[in-house]
Amino acid sequence: MWSRTYIASVATVLAVAAGSGIAGSTDNPPAAAFTAEQAAAGRAAYGRSCARCHMPDLSGNGDVPPLSGDIFRTSWQSRSTKDLVEYLSATMPPEGPRPATETYLAISAYILQANGAATGEEPLSNATAVPLGALLPAR
């Protein structure tokens, strides 16, 4: 016969496992907020407008922050796609003419894709406000 302590311990382990997604994991895939075509256009625009400072691989350079990897994720995971687009359009490039809104949306889509976000059926728009933490795969 199993003791009450043993049964209680097993029940506790199962409850913790179920709450953490360990037992019978039904993880939902990350959300999608942009199209593959939009990200491809963003890659080209990034190469023309951003790579000079942020580097072709989005790794940053000296005082210029990276747009991919752990630093980017940590800085942006609690912010939304809308925040990213608004930040880029308000501050980048620091000098010179500003691209069109569609270009900022495309560059944002490329940055998200470069960080592992999945493409979807709907393009990123000014109204899209998905938390980046929901788009970027867990590491």
C-alpha positions, 0 to 999 in steps of 0.5 A, a space after each residue: 500500500 502507498 502511504 499518504 505521504 507518497 500519494 501527496 508527493 506524487 500529486 504535488 509533482 503532477 500539479 507542478 508539472 501540469 502548471 509548468 507545461 512539463 506534463 503533456 505540454 501543449 505549448 502554443 507556437 509564438 504569434 505571428 505579426 508580419 508576412 514573409 514578403 514584408 520581412 524580405 522587403 525589410 531585409 533589403 531596406 535594412 541593408 540600405 539604411 541600417 546595416 552601416 551602423 547596426 552591422 549587416 548581421 544586426 549585431 551592433 557596433 560600439 555605441 550602436 545597440 544590436 538588433 538581434 540576440 539576447 540584448 535585443 530580446 531582454 530590452 524589447 521582450 516586454 514591449 510591443 511591435 507598435 513600440 518598436 515601429 514607433 521607436 524606429 520611426 522617431 529616432 532612425 536614422 539619427 541624421 538624414 531623411 526618414 523613410 516612409 512608414 511602410 519602410 519602417 514596418 518592413 524593417 521591423 518585420 525583418 528585425 523580428 524575423 532575424 530574432 526568430 519570430 514566425 511569419 504569418 498571413 497579415 502584414 505588420 501595421 501601425 495598429 499592430 501591438 503584439 508583445 515581442 515576448 509573444 512573437 519571439 521563441 523562448 530560448 
